[in-house]
């Protein structure tokens, strides 16, 4: 019984930490996604610029 209570207490204590880790992972994922989108937009703009220069 004593061991079970300790285990339950430990799991409860780890929950906020787990939530923090998940939040940080979500933020990192968002930052990576944003960087990928910015890179893609930059690439498309550069390509469009080159196509326009060749057409002119």
TORKE-726991 format. One record per residue: residue number from 1; x, y, z of N, C-alpha, C in turn. Coordinates in nm, 2 decimals. Layout:
REM residues N
NODE   k     nx     ny     nz    cax    cay    caz     cx     cy     cz
NODE NUM      X      Y      Z      X      Y      Z      X      Y      Z
...
This chain:
REM residues 56
NODE   k     nx     ny     nz    cax    cay    caz     cx     cy     cz
NODE   1   0.08  -0.12   0.00   0.00   0.00   0.00   0.09   0.13   0.00
NODE   2   0.19   0.12   0.08   0.28   0.24   0.09   0.35   0.27  -0.04
NODE   3   0.40   0.16  -0.11   0.46   0.18  -0.23   0.37   0.23  -0.34
NODE   4   0.25   0.19  -0.34   0.15   0.24  -0.44   0.12   0.39  -0.42
NODE   5   0.11   0.43  -0.29   0.09   0.58  -0.27   0.21   0.66  -0.32
NODE   6   0.33   0.61  -0.30   0.45   0.68  -0.34   0.45   0.69  -0.49
NODE   7   0.42   0.58  -0.56   0.42   0.57  -0.70   0.31   0.68  -0.76
NODE   8   0.20   0.68  -0.70   0.09   0.77  -0.74   0.14   0.92  -0.72
NODE   9   0.20   0.94  -0.60   0.25   1.08  -0.58   0.36   1.12  -0.68
NODE  10   0.45   1.03  -0.71   0.55   1.05  -0.81   0.49   1.09  -0.95
NODE  11   0.39   1.01  -0.99   0.33   1.04  -1.12   0.26   1.17  -1.12
NODE  12   0.19   1.21  -1.01   0.13   1.34  -1.00   0.23   1.45  -1.00
NODE  13   0.34   1.43  -0.94   0.45   1.53  -0.94   0.51   1.55  -1.08
NODE  14   0.51   1.44  -1.16   0.57   1.45  -1.29   0.48   1.51  -1.40
NODE  15   0.35   1.52  -1.37   0.25   1.57  -1.47   0.28   1.71  -1.51
NODE  16   0.30   1.80  -1.42   0.33   1.94  -1.47   0.46   1.94  -1.55
NODE  17   0.56   1.87  -1.51   0.68   1.86  -1.59   0.66   1.81  -1.73
NODE  18   0.57   1.70  -1.74   0.53   1.64  -1.87   0.46   1.75  -1.95
NODE  19   0.37   1.82  -1.89   0.30   1.93  -1.96   0.40   2.03  -2.02
NODE  20   0.49   2.07  -1.94   0.59   2.17  -1.98   0.68   2.11  -2.10
NODE  21   0.71   1.99  -2.09   0.79   1.93  -2.20   0.71   1.92  -2.33
NODE  22   0.58   1.89  -2.31   0.49   1.89  -2.43   0.48   2.03  -2.49
NODE  23   0.46   2.13  -2.40   0.45   2.26  -2.45   0.57   2.31  -2.53
NODE  24   0.69   2.28  -2.47   0.81   2.31  -2.54   0.83   2.24  -2.67
NODE  25   0.79   2.12  -2.67   0.79   2.04  -2.80   0.70   2.10  -2.90
NODE  26   0.58   2.14  -2.86   0.49   2.21  -2.95   0.54   2.34  -3.01
NODE  27   0.60   2.42  -2.92   0.66   2.54  -2.96   0.78   2.52  -3.06
NODE  28   0.86   2.42  -3.03   0.97   2.39  -3.12   0.92   2.35  -3.25
NODE  29   0.82   2.26  -3.25   0.75   2.22  -3.38   0.70   2.34  -3.46
NODE  30   0.64   2.43  -3.39   0.58   2.55  -3.45   0.69   2.63  -3.51
NODE  31   0.80   2.65  -3.44   0.91   2.73  -3.49   0.98   2.66  -3.61
NODE  32   0.99   2.53  -3.61   1.05   2.46  -3.73   0.95   2.48  -3.85
NODE  33   0.83   2.46  -3.82   0.73   2.48  -3.93   0.73   2.62  -3.99
NODE  34   0.74   2.72  -3.90   0.74   2.86  -3.95   0.87   2.88  -4.03
NODE  35   0.98   2.83  -3.99   1.11   2.84  -4.06   1.10   2.78  -4.20
NODE  36   1.03   2.66  -4.20   1.02   2.59  -4.33   0.93   2.67  -4.42
NODE  37   0.82   2.73  -4.37   0.73   2.81  -4.46   0.81   2.93  -4.51
NODE  38   0.88   3.00  -4.42   0.96   3.12  -4.46   1.06   3.08  -4.57
NODE  39   1.13   2.97  -4.55   1.22   2.92  -4.65   1.16   2.89  -4.79
NODE  40   1.04   2.83  -4.78   0.97   2.80  -4.90   0.92   2.92  -4.97
NODE  41   0.87   3.02  -4.90   0.82   3.14  -4.96   0.94   3.22  -5.02
NODE  42   1.05   3.22  -4.95   1.17   3.29  -5.00   1.22   3.22  -5.13
NODE  43   1.21   3.09  -5.14   1.25   3.01  -5.26   1.16   3.04  -5.37
NODE  44   1.03   3.04  -5.35   0.93   3.07  -5.45   0.95   3.21  -5.51
NODE  45   0.97   3.31  -5.42   0.99   3.45  -5.46   1.12   3.46  -5.55
NODE  46   1.22   3.39  -5.51   1.35   3.40  -5.59   1.33   3.33  -5.72
NODE  47   1.26   3.22  -5.73   1.23   3.16  -5.85   1.14   3.24  -5.94
NODE  48   1.04   3.31  -5.88   0.95   3.39  -5.96   1.03   3.51  -6.02
NODE  49   1.12   3.57  -5.94   1.20   3.68  -5.98   1.29   3.64  -6.10
NODE  50   1.35   3.52  -6.09   1.43   3.47  -6.20   1.35   3.45  -6.33
NODE  51   1.23   3.40  -6.32   1.15   3.37  -6.43   1.11   3.50  -6.50
NODE  52   1.07   3.60  -6.41   1.03   3.74  -6.46   1.15   3.80  -6.54
NODE  53   1.27   3.79  -6.48   1.39   3.85  -6.54   1.42   3.79  -6.68
NODE  54   1.40   3.66  -6.69   1.42   3.59  -6.82   1.32   3.63  -6.92
NODE  55   1.19   3.64  -6.87   1.08   3.68  -6.96   1.10   3.82  -7.01
NODE  56   1.16   3.91  -6.94   1.17   4.05  -6.97   1.27   4.08  -7.07
